[in-house]
Amino acid sequence: MDLKQDVARVLPENGRALVYMTHGAITAVLPLKESQIVADTELMIVLLRRMGYDVRRK
């Protein structure tokens, strides 16, 4: 079985999920709820600034 088939086998049928891998092997799959988002540092800074916070980088 190739990697795409392995991933497809463990993903939820509907929705979104985070897939954790170690050395090319799937170690965990975390289904996301409708209200959950995945954000990197840059997105968090944008959101905080839009909410009125003063965000400064060190």
C-alpha positions as YAML, in Angstrom:
chain: A
units: angstrom
residues:
- id: 1
  name: MET
  ca: [0.00, 0.00, 0.00]
- id: 2
  name: ASP
  ca: [1.38, 3.44, -0.83]
- id: 3
  name: LEU
  ca: [1.35, 6.52, 1.41]
- id: 4
  name: LYS
  ca: [-1.77, 8.04, -0.20]
- id: 5
  name: GLN
  ca: [-3.76, 4.89, 0.48]
- id: 6
  name: ASP
  ca: [-2.49, 4.77, 4.08]
- id: 7
  name: VAL
  ca: [-3.57, 8.37, 4.67]
- id: 8
  name: ALA
  ca: [-6.97, 7.85, 3.05]
- id: 9
  name: ARG
  ca: [-7.60, 4.81, 5.26]
- id: 10
  name: VAL
  ca: [-7.16, 6.71, 8.54]
- id: 11
  name: LEU
  ca: [-8.82, 10.03, 7.65]
- id: 12
  name: PRO
  ca: [-12.41, 10.76, 8.67]
- id: 13
  name: GLU
  ca: [-14.96, 10.33, 5.89]
- id: 14
  name: ASN
  ca: [-16.09, 13.95, 6.16]
- id: 15
  name: GLY
  ca: [-14.41, 17.00, 7.56]
- id: 16
  name: ARG
  ca: [-10.87, 18.03, 8.29]
- id: 17
  name: ALA
  ca: [-8.02, 16.48, 10.22]
- id: 18
  name: LEU
  ca: [-4.43, 17.06, 11.29]
- id: 19
  name: VAL
  ca: [-2.11, 14.24, 10.37]
- id: 20
  name: TYR
  ca: [1.04, 13.76, 12.44]
- id: 21
  name: MET
  ca: [3.91, 11.87, 10.87]
- id: 22
  name: THR
  ca: [7.27, 10.64, 12.11]
- id: 23
  name: HIS
  ca: [9.89, 9.47, 9.63]
- id: 24
  name: GLY
  ca: [7.23, 9.17, 6.92]
- id: 25
  name: ALA
  ca: [4.84, 7.06, 9.00]
- id: 26
  name: ILE
  ca: [1.48, 8.31, 10.27]
- id: 27
  name: THR
  ca: [1.61, 8.44, 14.05]
- id: 28
  name: ALA
  ca: [-1.70, 10.18, 14.80]
- id: 29
  name: VAL
  ca: [-4.79, 11.62, 13.16]
- id: 30
  name: LEU
  ca: [-6.69, 14.38, 14.96]
- id: 31
  name: PRO
  ca: [-10.15, 15.15, 13.49]
- id: 32
  name: LEU
  ca: [-11.02, 18.86, 13.70]
- id: 33
  name: LYS
  ca: [-14.40, 20.14, 14.80]
- id: 34
  name: GLU
  ca: [-16.30, 22.68, 12.68]
- id: 35
  name: SER
  ca: [-15.32, 25.50, 15.03]
- id: 36
  name: GLN
  ca: [-11.61, 24.63, 15.18]
- id: 37
  name: ILE
  ca: [-9.00, 26.31, 13.01]
- id: 38
  name: VAL
  ca: [-5.33, 25.66, 12.50]
- id: 39
  name: ALA
  ca: [-3.23, 28.81, 12.54]
- id: 40
  name: ASP
  ca: [0.45, 29.58, 12.30]
- id: 41
  name: THR
  ca: [2.16, 32.41, 14.16]
- id: 42
  name: GLU
  ca: [1.60, 34.90, 11.34]
- id: 43
  name: LEU
  ca: [-2.16, 34.31, 11.28]
- id: 44
  name: MET
  ca: [-2.35, 34.63, 15.06]
- id: 45
  name: ILE
  ca: [-0.56, 38.00, 14.87]
- id: 46
  name: VAL
  ca: [-3.00, 39.23, 12.21]
- id: 47
  name: LEU
  ca: [-6.01, 38.12, 14.24]
- id: 48
  name: LEU
  ca: [-4.71, 39.71, 17.44]
- id: 49
  name: ARG
  ca: [-4.02, 43.00, 15.68]
- id: 50
  name: ARG
  ca: [-7.51, 43.00, 14.15]
- id: 51
  name: MET
  ca: [-8.90, 42.56, 17.67]
- id: 52
  name: GLY
  ca: [-7.00, 45.66, 18.77]
- id: 53
  name: TYR
  ca: [-3.97, 44.15, 20.49]
- id: 54
  name: ASP
  ca: [-0.54, 45.68, 20.05]
- id: 55
  name: VAL
  ca: [1.68, 42.80, 18.91]
- id: 56
  name: ARG
  ca: [5.42, 43.29, 18.85]
- id: 57
  name: ARG
  ca: [8.17, 40.96, 17.79]
- id: 58
  name: LYS
  ca: [11.28, 40.50, 19.88]
...
